[in-house]
Amino acid sequence: DTDGDGTPDKDDNDIDGDGVNNEDEKLIGTDPTNPDSDGNGISDGEEDHDGDGIKNSDEPDPSSNKPTDKDGDGKPDITTAKDTDGDGTPDKDDNDIDGDGVNNEDEKLIGTDPTKPDSDGNGISDGEEDYDGDGIKNSDESDPSSNKPTDKDGDGKPDITTAKGTDSNSNVNKGSDADNNTPGYGKDNNSIPVKPGMSTHIPQTGDNTFPPGTKFEVPPSKVPNGWIVTVDPNTGDITVTPPANAVPGSIVNIPIMVTYPDGTSEEVNVEVVVAGDSAAQDSDTSSQADVQTKQMSFNSVEQTANAMHDSKDNVSRNSDMVKDMSNDMNKDEASKAKVLPDTGEQPIENTTLFGSLFAGLGSLFLFGRRKDEKEENE
């Protein structure tokens, strides 16, 4: 009983008690009866024959009298570097030992076993699970080619433990980059004022951060004629210059195309309104009104002049008509004089009317006289 374990050597699968069964020791060339075959002061069980990072005593089964093949790959574990997922890369060099699509460091963060593709035994691969509940499976948030926790979005947090797009209220936004990000301009969707012929800087006021690689651009074909629009491709800030003859009050929509690193994109509309001094417009309107008023006045004068260009006969007829009206008024005055007290006053309304009639008659006679003189001179 070489190892003094109470089992005679002839019945002992590990005669020297170094943790490596006799058949496995024969495969690697060590002495089954000597716990330190090479005399280097290190037990054969503590050595690592195949260099897979697993010591010899952890690969054999001391209770067996056959070479050990725990992983069932048909090869002795102690002579073959352990390759749990069979991808040809020994576990010691494999960033994803169990081949579930989640690298070893990410698995450690979420508490799953890097050597087991289905750590909880629920029939669903660890890679198909969604640890942080953001609608993205674990394997899509991990980089198997890396030996570090994965941070694809560059926010300083492991993607697999931090829900993608988590906002300040801890609400999770699921889906593509376009779904999870909100660029914008201005406040409360109000139009942004810009002045004709002058450049206006308009900052991007939506989300504060975007995934690295996000690009902003203005489709040249969609820029209004005469307008100059430039955009910072990284920040999204834009500069807008309307033409000098832009009409105040007019509204123009400027599209900004946002392209995200995952290949998705969206178009953001920036609404601007041309600002201007309405006094100039009021002045123009007043001037037009003055012109129209003057035109109307001129037309009235012209019509009056045409009406006054009657013949001598018309003037005579008008004169006769006035005389008749005067006689009628005198008769009426005489009638009223009998009724009114003898004050020497005449009714005001008749006096006024009578004066107006004589003024009109004088104008007519003057016009007729001038016309006669003109005809005589001709």
C-alpha positions as CSV (number, residue, x, y, z in Angstrom):
1,D,0.0,0.0,0.0
2,T,2.4,2.7,-1.4
3,D,0.3,5.6,-0.5
4,G,-1.0,4.2,2.8
5,D,-4.6,4.8,2.0
6,G,-5.6,1.3,3.2
7,T,-6.0,-0.1,-0.3
8,P,-3.4,-2.6,-1.5
9,D,-1.5,-1.4,-4.6
10,K,-2.9,-4.3,-6.6
11,D,-6.4,-2.9,-6.1
12,D,-5.5,0.8,-6.0
13,N,-6.3,2.9,-9.1
14,D,-3.9,5.5,-7.8
15,I,-1.0,3.7,-6.2
16,D,1.1,6.7,-5.3
17,G,-1.8,8.8,-4.2
18,D,-0.8,11.9,-6.3
19,G,-4.4,12.3,-7.6
20,V,-3.6,10.9,-11.1
21,N,-4.9,7.3,-11.7
22,N,-2.4,4.7,-12.9
23,E,-3.6,4.6,-16.5
24,D,-3.4,8.4,-16.9
25,E,0.1,8.4,-15.4
26,K,1.2,5.8,-18.0
27,L,-0.2,8.0,-20.8
28,I,1.9,11.0,-19.7
29,G,5.0,9.0,-18.9
30,T,5.1,9.5,-15.1
31,D,5.6,6.7,-12.5
32,P,2.3,5.4,-11.0
33,T,4.2,4.4,-7.9
34,N,6.2,7.7,-7.4
35,P,4.2,10.9,-6.6
36,D,7.1,13.0,-7.9
37,S,8.4,11.1,-10.9
38,D,10.9,13.8,-12.0
39,G,12.1,14.7,-8.5
40,N,11.6,18.4,-9.1
41,G,9.8,18.8,-5.8
42,I,6.4,19.1,-7.5
43,S,3.9,16.3,-7.2
44,D,2.9,14.7,-10.5
45,G,-0.7,15.7,-9.7
46,E,0.3,19.4,-9.5
47,E,2.0,19.4,-12.8
48,D,0.1,20.3,-16.1
49,H,1.1,17.9,-18.8
50,D,-0.9,19.2,-21.7
51,G,-0.5,22.9,-20.7
52,D,-4.2,23.6,-20.7
53,G,-4.1,25.4,-17.4
54,I,-5.7,22.5,-15.6
55,K,-3.4,20.5,-13.3
56,N,-3.0,16.8,-13.9
57,S,-4.9,15.8,-10.7
58,D,-8.0,17.7,-11.9
59,E,-8.3,15.9,-15.2
60,P,-8.2,12.2,-14.2
61,D,-10.7,10.2,-12.3
62,P,-8.8,8.4,-9.5
63,S,-11.8,6.0,-9.0
64,S,-11.4,4.7,-12.5
65,N,-8.9,2.2,-13.9
66,K,-9.1,3.7,-17.4
67,P,-7.8,6.9,-19.1
68,T,-10.2,9.7,-18.2
69,D,-12.4,11.4,-20.8
70,K,-14.7,13.7,-18.8
71,D,-15.7,15.9,-21.8
72,G,-16.5,12.9,-23.9
73,D,-14.5,14.0,-26.9
74,G,-13.0,10.5,-27.3
75,K,-9.6,11.8,-26.2
76,P,-7.9,11.4,-22.8
77,D,-8.2,14.6,-20.9
78,I,-4.8,14.5,-19.4
79,T,-3.0,14.3,-22.8
80,T,-5.3,16.6,-24.7
81,A,-5.6,20.3,-23.9
82,K,-9.1,20.8,-22.7
83,D,-11.4,22.2,-25.3
84,T,-14.9,22.3,-23.8
85,D,-16.7,23.6,-26.9
86,G,-14.7,21.6,-29.4
87,D,-13.8,24.6,-31.5
88,G,-10.2,23.6,-31.7
89,T,-9.0,26.2,-29.2
90,P,-7.9,24.9,-25.8
91,D,-9.9,26.3,-23.0
92,K,-6.9,28.1,-21.6
93,D,-6.7,30.1,-24.8
94,D,-10.5,30.3,-25.5
95,N,-12.3,33.5,-24.7
96,D,-15.6,31.6,-24.8
97,I,-14.9,28.2,-23.3
98,D,-18.4,26.8,-23.5
99,G,-19.1,28.3,-27.0
100,D,-22.4,29.9,-25.9
101,G,-21.5,33.2,-27.6
102,V,-20.8,35.0,-24.3
103,N,-17.1,35.5,-23.4
104,N,-15.8,34.2,-20.1
105,E,-15.5,37.6,-18.5
106,D,-19.0,38.6,-19.4
107,E,-20.3,35.3,-18.0
108,K,-18.5,35.9,-14.7
109,L,-20.2,39.3,-14.5
110,I,-23.7,37.9,-14.8
111,G,-22.9,34.8,-12.7
112,T,-23.1,32.1,-15.3
113,D,-20.5,29.2,-15.6
114,P,-18.0,30.0,-18.5
115,T,-17.6,26.2,-18.9
116,K,-21.3,25.4,-19.2
117,P,-23.4,26.6,-22.1
118,D,-26.6,26.2,-20.0
119,S,-25.6,27.2,-16.5
120,D,-29.0,26.9,-14.9
121,G,-30.0,23.8,-16.8
122,N,-33.3,25.3,-18.0
123,G,-32.8,24.1,-21.5
124,I,-31.9,27.6,-22.8
125,S,-28.3,28.5,-23.7
126,D,-26.7,31.2,-21.6
127,G,-26.2,33.1,-24.8
128,E,-30.0,33.0,-25.6
129,E,-30.9,34.4,-22.2
130,D,-31.4,38.2,-21.7
131,Y,-29.7,39.1,-18.4
132,D,-30.5,42.8,-18.2
133,G,-33.9,42.5,-19.8
134,D,-33.4,45.1,-22.5
135,G,-34.7,42.8,-25.3
136,I,-31.2,42.0,-26.5
137,K,-29.9,38.5,-25.9
138,N,-26.6,38.0,-24.0
139,S,-24.7,36.7,-27.0
140,D,-25.5,39.9,-29.0
141,E,-24.1,42.0,-26.2
142,S,-20.8,40.1,-25.8
143,D,-17.7,40.0,-27.9
144,P,-16.4,36.4,-27.9
145,S,-13.1,37.5,-29.5
146,S,-12.3,39.6,-26.4
147,N,-11.1,38.5,-23.0
148,K,-12.6,41.6,-21.4
149,P,-16.1,42.7,-20.5
150,T,-17.8,44.0,-23.6
151,D,-18.6,47.8,-24.0
152,K,-19.7,48.2,-27.6
153,D,-21.5,51.5,-27.0
154,G,-18.6,53.1,-25.2
155,D,-20.5,54.3,-22.2
156,G,-18.1,52.8,-19.7
157,K,-20.5,50.1,-18.6
158,P,-20.5,46.4,-19.6
159,D,-23.3,46.0,-22.2
160,I,-24.4,42.7,-20.7
161,T,-25.1,44.1,-17.3
162,T,-26.5,47.5,-18.4
163,A,-29.8,47.7,-20.2
164,K,-29.2,49.4,-23.6
165,G,-30.6,52.9,-23.8
166,T,-31.6,53.1,-20.1
167,D,-32.8,56.7,-19.5
168,S,-32.8,58.8,-16.4
169,N,-36.0,57.2,-15.2
170,S,-34.5,53.7,-15.5
171,N,-36.8,53.0,-18.4
172,V,-35.3,50.6,-21.0
173,N,-35.5,51.5,-24.7
174,K,-35.4,48.4,-26.8
175,G,-34.5,48.1,-30.5
176,S,-32.1,49.6,-32.9
177,D,-30.0,52.7,-32.5
178,A,-32.6,54.7,-34.3
179,D,-35.2,53.5,-31.8
180,N,-33.0,54.2,-28.8
181,N,-31.9,57.7,-29.7
182,T,-33.7,61.0,-30.1
183,P,-32.0,63.9,-31.8
184,G,-33.9,67.2,-32.0
185,Y,-33.7,71.0,-32.5
186,G,-35.5,73.9,-30.8
187,K,-37.9,73.9,-28.0
188,D,-41.4,72.3,-27.9
189,N,-41.4,71.8,-31.7
190,N,-41.6,75.6,-32.2
191,S,-40.2,77.2,-35.4
192,I,-36.7,78.6,-35.0
193,P,-36.4,82.3,-36.2
194,V,-33.7,83.1,-38.8
195,K,-33.0,86.5,-40.4
196,P,-32.7,87.1,-44.2
197,G,-29.1,87.1,-45.3
198,M,-27.7,86.3,-41.9
199,S,-26.3,83.0,-40.5
200,T,-27.9,81.4,-37.5
201,H,-26.3,78.7,-35.3
202,I,-28.9,76.1,-34.3
203,P,-27.6,73.5,-31.7
204,Q,-28.8,69.9,-31.5
205,T,-30.9,69.9,-28.4
206,G,-32.1,66.3,-28.3
207,D,-30.1,63.5,-26.6
208,N,-26.8,64.6,-25.0
209,T,-24.9,61.5,-26.3
210,F,-25.1,59.2,-29.2
211,P,-23.4,55.9,-30.1
212,P,-19.8,56.4,-31.2
213,G,-19.8,56.7,-35.0
214,T,-23.1,58.5,-35.3
215,K,-23.1,60.9,-38.3
216,F,-25.2,63.9,-39.1
217,E,-25.7,65.3,-42.7
218,V,-27.9,67.5,-44.8
219,P,-29.1,65.9,-48.1
220,P,-28.0,68.6,-50.6
221,S,-31.0,67.9,-52.8
222,K,-33.4,68.8,-50.0
223,V,-31.9,72.2,-49.2
224,P,-34.3,75.0,-50.3
225,N,-33.1,77.1,-53.3
226,G,-31.0,80.1,-52.2
227,W,-30.5,78.8,-48.7
228,I,-27.1,77.8,-47.2
229,V,-27.2,75.0,-44.6
230,T,-24.2,73.3,-43.0
231,V,-24.1,70.7,-40.2
232,D,-21.4,69.4,-37.9
233,P,-21.2,65.7,-38.7
234,N,-20.4,64.7,-35.1
235,T,-22.5,67.0,-32.9
236,G,-25.4,67.6,-35.3
237,D,-25.3,71.4,-34.7
238,I,-26.4,73.3,-37.9
239,T,-25.8,76.7,-39.4
240,V,-28.6,78.2,-41.5
241,T,-28.4,81.3,-43.8
242,P,-31.6,82.3,-45.7
243,P,-31.3,84.3,-48.9
244,A,-31.4,88.1,-48.5
245,N,-34.7,88.3,-50.2
246,A,-36.4,85.7,-48.0
247,V,-40.0,86.7,-47.2
248,P,-40.5,87.5,-43.5
249,G,-43.0,85.1,-41.9
250,S,-42.3,82.3,-44.4
251,I,-41.6,78.8,-42.9
252,V,-39.0,76.4,-44.3
253,N,-38.4,72.8,-43.3
254,I,-34.7,71.6,-43.3
255,P,-34.1,67.8,-43.1
256,I,-31.2,66.4,-41.2
257,M,-30.2,62.8,-41.8
258,V,-28.8,60.9,-38.8
259,T,-27.0,57.6,-39.5
260,Y,-26.1,55.3,-36.6
261,P,-23.3,52.7,-36.3
262,D,-25.7,49.8,-36.4
263,G,-26.7,50.9,-39.9
264,T,-30.1,52.3,-39.0
265,S,-30.9,56.0,-39.8
266,E,-33.6,58.6,-39.4
267,E,-34.5,62.0,-40.8
268,V,-35.1,64.9,-38.4
269,N,-37.0,67.9,-39.5
270,V,-35.8,71.4,-38.5
271,E,-38.5,74.0,-38.9
272,V,-37.3,77.6,-39.3
273,V,-39.3,80.8,-39.8
274,V,-37.9,83.9,-41.5
275,A,-37.9,86.8,-39.1
276,G,-38.2,90.5,-40.2
277,D,-39.4,94.0,-39.4
278,S,-43.1,94.3,-40.2
279,A,-42.9,98.1,-40.2
280,A,-41.5,98.0,-43.8
281,Q,-44.4,95.9,-44.8
282,D,-46.9,98.2,-43.1
283,S,-45.2,101.2,-44.9
284,D,-45.6,99.5,-48.2
285,T,-49.2,98.7,-47.5
286,S,-49.8,102.3,-46.4
287,S,-48.1,103.6,-49.5
288,Q,-50.3,101.5,-51.7
289,A,-53.3,102.7,-49.8
290,D,-52.3,106.3,-50.3
291,V,-51.8,105.7,-54.0
292,Q,-55.2,104.2,-54.3
293,T,-56.8,107.0,-52.3
294,K,-55.0,109.6,-54.5
295,Q,-56.2,107.8,-57.6
296,M,-59.7,107.7,-56.3
297,S,-59.5,111.4,-55.5
298,F,-58.2,112.2,-59.0
299,N,-60.9,110.1,-60.6
300,S,-63.5,112.0,-58.6
301,V,-62.1,115.4,-59.6
302,E,-61.9,114.2,-63.2
303,Q,-65.5,113.0,-63.1
304,T,-66.6,116.3,-61.6
305,A,-64.7,118.3,-64.3
306,N,-66.4,116.2,-67.0
307,A,-69.7,116.8,-65.5
308,M,-69.0,120.5,-65.4
309,H,-68.0,120.5,-69.0
310,D,-71.6,121.1,-70.1
311,S,-72.6,123.4,-72.9
312,K,-73.9,126.9,-72.4
313,D,-77.4,125.6,-72.7
314,N,-76.8,123.3,-69.8
315,V,-75.5,126.2,-67.7
316,S,-78.5,128.2,-68.7
317,R,-80.8,125.5,-67.7
318,N,-79.0,125.1,-64.4
319,S,-79.4,128.8,-63.9
320,D,-83.1,128.8,-64.6
321,M,-83.5,125.8,-62.2
322,V,-81.7,127.7,-59.5
323,K,-83.9,130.8,-60.1
324,D,-87.0,128.7,-59.8
325,M,-85.8,127.1,-56.6
326,S,-85.0,130.6,-55.3
327,N,-88.5,131.9,-56.1
328,D,-90.0,128.9,-54.4
329,M,-87.8,129.5,-51.3
330,N,-88.8,133.2,-51.2
331,K,-92.4,132.3,-51.3
332,D,-91.8,129.8,-48.5
333,E,-90.0,132.5,-46.5
334,A,-92.8,134.9,-46.9
335,S,-95.2,132.3,-45.7
336,K,-93.1,131.6,-42.7
337,A,-92.7,135.3,-42.0
338,K,-96.4,135.5,-41.3
339,V,-96.0,132.9,-38.6
340,L,-92.7,133.9,-37.0
341,P,-92.3,136.9,-34.7
342,D,-91.0,140.0,-36.3
343,T,-87.4,139.5,-35.2
344,G,-85.7,140.3,-38.5
345,E,-84.1,136.8,-38.5
346,Q,-84.5,134.1,-41.2
347,P,-84.6,130.4,-40.6
348,I,-81.1,129.1,-40.4
349,E,-81.6,126.0,-42.6
350,N,-83.0,128.0,-45.5
351,T,-80.2,130.6,-45.3
352,T,-77.6,127.9,-45.4
353,L,-79.2,126.0,-48.2
354,F,-79.8,129.2,-50.2
355,G,-76.1,130.2,-49.8
356,S,-74.9,126.8,-50.9
357,L,-77.1,127.0,-54.0
358,F,-75.8,130.4,-55.0
359,A,-72.2,129.2,-54.4
360,G,-72.8,126.3,-56.7
361,L,-74.4,128.6,-59.2
362,G,-71.5,130.9,-59.1
363,S,-69.1,128.0,-59.8
364,L,-71.2,126.9,-62.7
365,F,-71.3,130.5,-64.2
366,L,-67.6,130.9,-63.7
367,F,-66.9,127.6,-65.4
368,G,-69.3,128.5,-68.3
369,R,-67.7,131.9,-68.7
370,R,-64.2,130.4,-68.9
371,K,-65.4,127.9,-71.4
372,D,-66.9,130.7,-73.6
373,E,-63.7,132.7,-73.5
374,K,-61.8,129.6,-74.5
375,E,-64.0,129.0,-77.4
376,E,-63.9,132.6,-78.6
377,N,-60.1,132.6,-78.5
378,E,-60.1,129.4,-80.6
